[in-house]
Amino acid sequence: MGNNGTVTRSTARAFRLDMVCAKAVEVAHAALVEVVEPAEVGDHLQAVAEGERLVTHLFDCQLAGYRGWRWAVTVTRVARSRQVTVCETVLLPGPDALLAPGWLPWQDRLQPGDLGVGDLLPTSFDDDRLAPGYLQSDDPAVEEVSWELGLGRSRVMSRDGRAETAQRWYDGEHGPEAPISIAAPTSARCGSCGFYLLLAGSLRQVFGVCGNVYAPDDGRVVSVDHGCGAHSETLIGAPDTPVDELPTIYDDGEVETVAVGPPPVSPES
């Protein structure tokens, strides 16, 4: 057997089905109906060799809510004896049994947005998203903030933590594939917007914060290629041609005819 409890190929071997134990179906059934209701026991399904002179009989389970489960009764006998003894009875799931999802630790079940007002979310000491603040990182911005006021933070985000965060932001609702970004004009990208506030450190190459109060992403981190209709250069009614280059147009449909007399004569003339 291996260190993780699995049977290695060198030690695994198939046991021969003991025929005396395999024929003890009635003995197994009688032992089973002593602990459960007879109506909950269905047909005999099969006999499985578990070891030398050790056989498990499987019966269909008729218990409500346990579709696909099987009653298992293990029997055995001593060498050169035909007396079969019942070892145990148990209810086991079959290959088509309906099973509850496997148990997950709370930190694996936690989803973004689950933390509410007054809730506490402890962080494990071996969280790979964090690193001790006294360690050198590959981001100068991290070095600048890790010793604030000479005190420093005990832990800062590690390289893996920053990479995971960047990927989550980029793939989320504030990245280039967000519906609002796809619907926006191709030229309305956050990187060219006047309301785009750059982050510090290595993340500034891809991310910034939206500072447009009218934008749906105001106060949120957005990617440089994210976009929306509130781009600073989305100008309504702006002329396409400078005013001094506009062509002169004469409208002769509204010309009024004015009679003009001879010029007045001066006394000198």
C-alpha positions in Angstrom: 0.0 0.0 0.0 1.3 3.4 -0.9 1.8 6.4 1.4 -1.5 7.9 0.4 -3.5 4.9 1.2 -3.9 3.6 -2.3 -3.1 0.1 -3.3 -0.1 -0.1 -5.6 0.0 -2.3 -8.6 2.7 -4.6 -7.1 0.5 -5.5 -4.1 -3.0 -5.5 -5.6 -4.4 -8.9 -6.5 -7.8 -10.3 -7.3 -9.2 -12.7 -4.7 -11.0 -15.9 -5.8 -14.7 -16.0 -5.0 -15.4 -18.4 -2.1 -18.3 -20.5 -3.3 -19.5 -21.4 0.2 -19.8 -17.8 1.1 -21.2 -16.9 -2.3 -24.0 -19.3 -1.9 -25.0 -17.9 1.5 -27.5 -15.5 0.0 -30.3 -16.5 2.4 -28.0 -16.1 5.4 -27.1 -12.6 4.3 -30.7 -11.7 3.6 -31.8 -12.9 7.0 -29.2 -10.9 8.7 -30.2 -7.8 6.7 -33.9 -8.0 7.5 -33.0 -8.1 11.2 -31.8 -4.5 11.1 -34.0 -3.0 8.4 -37.6 -3.4 7.2 -38.1 -6.3 4.8 -39.8 -4.0 2.3 -36.6 -1.9 2.1 -34.6 -4.9 0.8 -34.8 -5.6 -2.9 -33.4 -8.3 -5.1 -30.0 -9.9 -4.7 -27.6 -8.2 -7.1 -24.2 -9.9 -6.9 -21.6 -11.4 -4.6 -18.2 -9.7 -4.6 -15.0 -11.3 -3.3 -13.4 -9.0 -0.7 -10.6 -11.3 0.5 -9.8 -14.9 1.2 -13.1 -16.6 2.3 -14.6 -13.1 2.6 -17.6 -12.2 0.4 -20.0 -9.2 0.3 -23.6 -9.8 -0.9 -25.3 -6.8 -2.5 -29.0 -6.2 -2.4 -31.0 -3.6 -4.1 -32.2 -0.8 -1.7 -35.9 0.1 -1.8 -35.6 2.8 0.8 -37.2 6.1 -0.3 -34.7 8.7 -1.4 -31.9 6.2 -1.9 -32.2 5.4 -5.6 -29.1 3.5 -6.8 -27.9 2.6 -3.3 -27.3 -1.0 -2.3 -27.4 -3.0 1.0 -24.1 -4.8 1.5 -23.8 -7.8 3.8 -20.3 -9.2 4.3 -19.9 -12.9 5.3 -17.0 -15.1 6.0 -16.0 -18.6 7.3 -13.0 -20.2 8.8 -10.9 -22.7 6.8 -12.4 -26.2 6.2 -15.7 -25.0 7.7 -19.0 -24.6 5.9 -20.5 -22.5 8.7 -20.9 -18.9 7.3 -20.7 -16.0 9.7 -22.1 -12.5 9.1 -19.5 -9.7 9.6 -21.4 -6.5 9.0 -24.3 -4.9 7.1 -24.1 -1.4 5.6 -25.7 0.8 3.0 -23.4 1.7 0.2 -23.9 3.9 -2.9 -23.9 2.1 -6.3 -22.5 3.5 -9.6 -25.8 5.3 -10.4 -26.5 6.5 -6.8 -27.5 10.1 -6.3 -24.8 11.5 -4.0 -24.4 14.9 -2.3 -21.5 17.0 -3.5 -18.2 16.4 -1.8 -17.5 18.5 1.2 -15.4 21.5 0.6 -13.7 23.7 3.3 -15.3 27.0 3.8 -12.5 28.9 2.1 -13.1 26.9 -1.0 -16.9 27.5 -0.9 -16.6 31.2 -0.4 -17.6 33.3 -3.4 -17.1 37.0 -4.1 -19.9 39.0 -2.5 -20.6 36.5 0.3 -19.0 38.8 2.9 -21.6 40.9 4.6 -21.8 43.7 7.1 -20.3 42.5 10.4 -18.8 39.3 8.9 -15.1 38.4 9.6 -13.0 36.6 7.0 -9.8 35.3 8.4 -6.9 34.7 6.1 -4.8 31.6 6.5 -1.1 31.9 7.3 -0.1 30.0 4.2 -2.2 32.0 1.7 -0.1 32.0 -1.5 -1.6 35.4 -2.4 0.3 37.1 0.3 4.0 37.3 1.2 5.8 38.7 4.2 6.3 42.4 3.9 10.1 42.2 4.6 10.7 40.0 1.5 11.9 41.6 -1.8 9.4 41.4 -4.6 9.6 42.1 -8.4 7.4 45.2 -8.1 9.0 48.5 -7.0 5.5 49.8 -6.0 5.2 46.9 -3.5 8.6 47.8 -2.0 7.4 51.4 -1.6 4.3 50.5 0.4 5.7 47.6 2.4 7.5 50.0 4.9 5.0 52.8 5.3 6.0 55.3 8.1 8.8 53.0 9.0 6.3 50.4 10.4 5.5 48.4 7.4 2.7 45.8 6.8 3.3 42.3 8.0 2.2 40.9 4.6 1.8 42.3 1.1 0.5 40.7 -2.1 2.8 38.2 -3.6 3.6 37.9 -7.3 1.1 35.0 -7.6 -1.5 37.0 -5.8 -1.1 40.0 -8.1 -1.2 37.8 -11.2 -4.3 36.1 -10.0 -6.0 39.5 -9.3 -5.0 40.9 -12.6 -6.4 37.9 -14.5 -9.7 38.1 -12.5 -10.1 41.8 -13.2 -9.3 41.4 -16.9 -11.8 38.5 -17.3 -14.5 40.2 -15.3 -17.1 42.9 -15.8 -14.5 45.6 -16.1 -12.4 44.0 -18.8 -12.5 44.2 -22.6 -15.1 41.4 -23.0 -17.7 43.0 -20.7 -21.0 43.6 -22.6 -20.8 47.4 -22.0 -17.3 47.4 -23.5 -18.3 45.4 -26.5 -21.2 47.7 -27.2 -19.1 50.9 -26.9 -17.4 52.5 -29.9 -14.1 50.9 -30.8 -12.4 54.3 -30.1 -14.0 54.7 -26.7 -11.3 52.8 -24.7 -10.4 53.6 -21.1 -6.7 54.1 -22.0 -7.5 57.2 -24.0 -10.1 58.6 -21.7 -9.4 61.7 -19.6 -11.2 60.2 -16.6 -8.8 57.2 -16.5 -6.6 57.2 -13.4 -3.5 55.0 -13.6 -2.6 52.5 -10.9 0.8 52.4 -9.4 3.4 49.6 -9.9 3.4 47.0 -12.6 -0.4 46.9 -12.7 -0.5 50.4 -14.2 0.4 48.8 -17.6 -3.0 47.3 -17.9 -5.3 48.8 -15.2 -6.5 52.1 -13.9 -9.5 53.5 -12.0 -12.5 55.1 -13.6 -13.1 58.7 -12.3 -16.2 59.6 -14.3 -19.1 60.1 -12.0 -21.5 59.4 -14.8 -19.9 56.2 -15.9 -21.1 52.8 -14.7 -17.6 51.9 -13.6 -17.0 55.0 -11.5 -14.6 54.2 -8.7 -13.8 50.7 -10.1 -10.7 49.2 -11.6 -11.0 48.9 -15.3 -8.6 47.6 -17.9 -6.9 49.9 -20.4 -8.9 48.3 -23.3 -12.2 48.4 -21.4 -14.7 50.9 -22.8 -18.1 52.6 -22.3 -20.2 55.3 -23.8 -19.1 57.9 -21.2 -15.6 58.3 -22.8 -14.2 61.8 -22.3 -13.8 62.3 -26.1 -17.4 61.3 -26.9 -18.4 64.8 -28.0 -22.0 65.5 -29.2 -22.5 68.2 -31.8 -18.8 68.9 -32.4 -18.1 70.2 -35.9 -16.2 67.8 -38.2 -14.5 70.8 -39.9 -13.1 73.9 -38.3 -15.3 77.0 -38.6 -12.8 79.0 -40.7 -12.8 76.2 -43.3 -16.6 76.0 -43.7 -17.8 76.8 -47.3 -19.7 80.0 -47.9 -23.3 79.4 -48.9 -25.6 82.0 -50.5 -29.3 81.4 -50.3 -30.9 83.4 -53.2 -34.4 82.1 -52.4 -35.0 84.9 -49.9 -33.5 87.9 -51.8 -35.4 91.2 -51.4 -35.3 93.7 -54.2 -34.6 97.3 -53.0 -34.9 100.3 -55.2 -31.9 102.6 -55.3 -32.1 106.2 -56.5 -29.4 108.6 -57.8 -26.8 109.7 -55.2 -27.5 113.1 -53.5 -25.8 116.2 -55.1 -23.6 118.3 -52.8 -24.0 122.2 -52.8 -20.5 122.7 -54.0 -21.3 120.8 -57.2 
